Amino acid sequence: MEGLLTDLEVIRKDFPILERELADGHRLVYLDSANTSQKPQVVIDTMVDHLEHHNANIARAMHQLGAESTQAFEAARDKVAGFLNAPSRDEVIFTKNASEALNLVARTFPLGPGDRVVITEMEHHSNIVPWQLATERTGAELRWFGLTDDGRLDLSNIDELLTPQTKVVALTWVSNMLGTINPVAEIARRAHEVGAVVVLDASQAAPQLPIDVQAVDADFLAFTGHKVTGPTGIGVLWGRTELLDALPPFLGGGEMIATVSMEKSTWAPIPHKFEAGTPPIVEAVGLGAAIDYISHIGLDNIHAHEQAITGYLLDGLASVSGVKVLGPLDPAARGGAVAFELDGVHPHDVAQLLDSRGIAVRAGHHCAKPAHKRFGVQSSTRASSYLYTTPAEIDALIDGLEHTKNYFKVG
Ligand SMILES: Cc1ncc(COP(=O)(O)O)c(C=O)c1O
């Protein structure tokens, strides 16, 4: 199959969990990577090595371990900056996940009555709720791009939505439910014409597309470590220096200050202004190892693999009568997450039957309730691949769906 990673079997050996045997002797078929990716041994080993040999708090320790730990943490920041092609390492802020990164911007960005924030109907709740809170708090207006019937952004009213009133355009690069890859550079260009800043949620893009914040001309970009083969507990907010400099702090505490008196405090320069308290040190170190790992495989190669597997998955799903895919049917227009309905069977039942065969998928609203509502469904089943997914695993899923249909006597 064209586009597949050529050393797939070697890559799979990097992920110990893929050897896992589940109940009834089934080998794990992990198709829930859009939820969280599995971790290669090198990420696990790097974190264990840090804890075994270098563990100390950063920045504040006057000893060798403290220096080593600080060096490892800051090296992870350099890796993230390189991964995003950020102009400066100081623009990389570590958070606990993408949700916190998006909340940081929504909580601190100056808005007021008469201002407008534009989001989209395909956002994850993490890029909806913070903007609802921000607009309610400040009196700004919240508007959104709707969706076309094939699950793309409906940009037909872009001139009406993007006006000089619009201060923020916040959107996902790749949808976690519809899989759609959005034309973010084009939207950024239009947003900048009216003077708005662009906040990109790259939570699903960072694992599978080369990210270049300068090429897409983003102003802020968020992603989460656990979807790029890194650990949980670490996320990233990247922002342009001049914007980050102008924002007030998000959280107060140790390490984010320049001076503190009983009356008032002043702030440390970025990135530290936004990193109050002890950060997720070993998690950042693990994220650095994850970025090295996926960069070594190559994001272009991972993207090609995801497209090949997704094309194969879409073909397989098309062969099962009663399956309706949500989102674009063209694999070139989407990432490696495919949500679908199986006529007559509740998604939870689909997931449970698949689980009984060792196949892990997600069922529910995938934190994208408005997108489900747009397509008239409460929930769906989602199969999502990653760089370790094989065509044989997709075959197992398709067999599992036929089995599910027989079990429930549908179709
Ligand atoms: C598109 C998108 N945005 C944001 C998030 C939130 O990520 P986290 O839960 O790590 O903050 C997710 C995770 O599912 C996602 O898929």
The ligand as a Gaussian input file, in Angstrom:
#p B3LYP/6-31G(d) Opt

LIG

0 1
 C       -8.922000      18.927000      18.813000
 C       -8.652000      18.779000      20.281000
 N       -8.509000      19.882000      21.016000
 C       -8.249000      19.825000      22.337000
 C       -8.130000      18.617000      22.975000
 C       -7.863000      18.621000      24.449000
 O       -6.671000      17.990000      24.775000
 P       -6.334000      17.806000      26.336000
 O       -7.492000      17.007000      26.901000
 O       -5.055000      17.068000      26.362000
 O       -6.293000      19.156000      26.916000
 C       -8.285000      17.434000      22.258000
 C       -8.222000      16.117000      22.931000
 O       -8.994000      15.230000      22.662000
 C       -8.556000      17.521000      20.867000
 O       -8.723000      16.428000      20.133000

